[in-house]
Amino acid sequence: MVIMDKDQHIIDMLEQRDIKPTAMRILVLKAMTNSDDAFSLLSLEDKLDTVDKSTIYRCITLFLTHHLIHAIDDGTGSLKYAVCHADCHCGEEGEHLDDMHAHFYCERCQRTFCLSRIAAPVVALPGNFKVHSINYVLKGLCPQCSERQASQN
């Protein structure tokens, strides 16, 4: 496999999560990291229209299993995915609920964003309830849509 210098950071991301860097995995992760917002499986398939859909799905599943990306249920009925930061432990077993963060869904442009600096609130549950994940989604207008709306008024 021929590796370009510009792809080295993608390879490093894969290897940091113990994922073998194949050509397809590099291609899929590269497409994922070129997005400012979270993406759906369909939007990734559209972006990588020459790649087999099952290959993309297998890459996403592998990336989720190794905590390279995380899934977001933003209430639209379609899961969105976002690349985790190098020091992120979201989705891992154990005491990593402090790595769970808020997400924002823009009701106008329908994009979903990670708000990684805003921790999702942890609620103390009674009895033997045990929290494994937290889904905290704020909805409204993103900065670009807010500006567009303000300029129209």
C-alpha positions in Angstrom: 0.0 0.0 0.0 1.3 3.4 -1.0 1.0 5.9 1.9 1.1 9.6 1.4 2.6 11.8 4.1 -0.7 13.6 4.4 -2.4 10.3 5.4 0.0 9.7 8.3 -2.2 11.3 10.9 -5.1 9.1 9.7 -2.9 6.0 10.1 -1.8 7.2 13.5 -5.4 7.6 14.6 -6.2 4.0 13.5 -3.1 2.6 15.1 -3.8 4.4 18.4 -7.1 2.5 18.6 -5.5 -0.8 17.6 -7.0 -0.8 14.1 -5.0 -2.1 11.2 -4.7 0.7 8.7 -6.0 -0.8 5.4 -6.5 1.3 2.3 -10.3 1.3 2.8 -10.2 2.2 6.5 -7.9 5.1 5.7 -10.2 6.3 3.0 -13.3 6.1 5.2 -11.7 7.7 8.2 -10.2 10.4 6.0 -13.7 11.3 4.7 -15.1 11.3 8.3 -12.4 13.6 9.6 -13.0 16.1 6.8 -16.4 16.9 8.3 -17.1 19.7 10.9 -20.3 18.1 11.9 -21.5 14.5 12.6 -22.5 12.5 9.6 -25.1 9.8 8.8 -24.3 6.5 7.1 -26.2 7.8 4.1 -24.1 11.0 3.9 -20.9 9.0 4.1 -22.1 6.6 1.4 -22.9 9.7 -0.8 -19.4 11.1 -0.1 -17.7 7.8 -0.9 -20.0 6.8 -3.8 -17.4 4.5 -5.4 -17.0 2.5 -2.2 -19.2 -0.5 -1.5 -21.9 0.3 1.1 -21.1 -2.9 3.1 -17.4 -1.9 3.3 -18.4 1.5 4.7 -20.7 -0.2 7.2 -18.1 -2.6 8.3 -15.6 0.2 8.8 -18.1 2.2 10.9 -18.8 -0.9 13.0 -15.1 -1.5 13.6 -14.5 2.1 14.4 -17.4 2.1 16.9 -16.1 -1.1 18.6 -12.6 0.4 19.0 -14.0 3.8 20.2 -12.5 5.7 17.3 -16.0 7.2 16.6 -19.1 7.5 18.6 -22.8 7.3 17.6 -25.3 10.1 18.3 -29.1 9.7 18.4 -30.2 13.2 17.6 -33.9 12.3 17.4 -34.0 12.3 13.5 -34.4 8.5 13.3 -31.0 8.2 11.7 -27.8 7.7 13.8 -25.1 10.2 13.3 -21.4 9.5 13.8 -18.5 11.7 14.9 -14.8 11.0 15.3 -13.5 10.9 18.9 -10.6 13.0 20.1 -7.4 11.0 20.9 -8.0 11.3 24.6 -11.7 10.4 24.5 -13.0 7.3 26.3 -16.7 7.7 25.5 -18.5 4.4 25.0 -15.8 2.4 26.9 -16.8 0.2 29.8 -15.9 1.6 33.2 -16.0 5.0 34.8 -15.9 7.2 31.7 -19.2 8.9 31.9 -17.3 12.1 32.4 -16.2 11.8 28.7 -19.8 11.9 27.6 -20.6 15.3 26.0 -23.5 17.2 24.7 -24.6 17.4 21.0 -26.5 20.0 19.1 -29.0 19.4 16.3 -29.8 22.4 14.0 -33.4 22.4 13.2 -32.9 24.4 10.1 -29.9 22.9 8.3 -30.3 19.5 10.0 -26.7 19.1 10.9 -25.5 17.6 14.2 -22.5 18.9 16.1 -20.4 17.5 19.0 -20.1 20.0 21.9 -17.2 18.2 23.3 -16.4 20.9 25.9 -19.9 20.6 27.4 -20.2 17.5 29.6 -23.5 15.7 29.5 -25.1 15.9 33.0 -25.0 12.7 35.0 -28.1 12.0 37.0 -27.9 10.0 40.3 -30.3 7.1 39.9 -32.0 5.3 42.7 -31.5 1.6 43.6 -29.6 -0.7 41.3 -29.9 1.3 38.1 -26.6 1.6 36.3 -25.9 4.1 33.6 -23.9 2.9 30.5 -24.5 5.9 28.2 -26.0 9.3 28.1 -27.7 11.0 25.2 -27.9 14.7 25.6 -29.0 16.6 22.5 -29.8 20.3 22.4 -31.9 21.6 19.5 -32.1 25.0 17.9 -30.2 26.9 15.3 -26.4 26.6 14.6 -24.3 29.8 14.4 -24.6 29.9 10.6 -28.4 29.5 10.5 -28.8 32.0 13.4 -26.8 34.6 11.3 -28.9 33.9 8.2 -32.1 34.3 10.2 -30.9 37.5 11.8 -29.9 39.0 8.4 -33.4 38.1 7.0 -35.1 40.0 9.8 
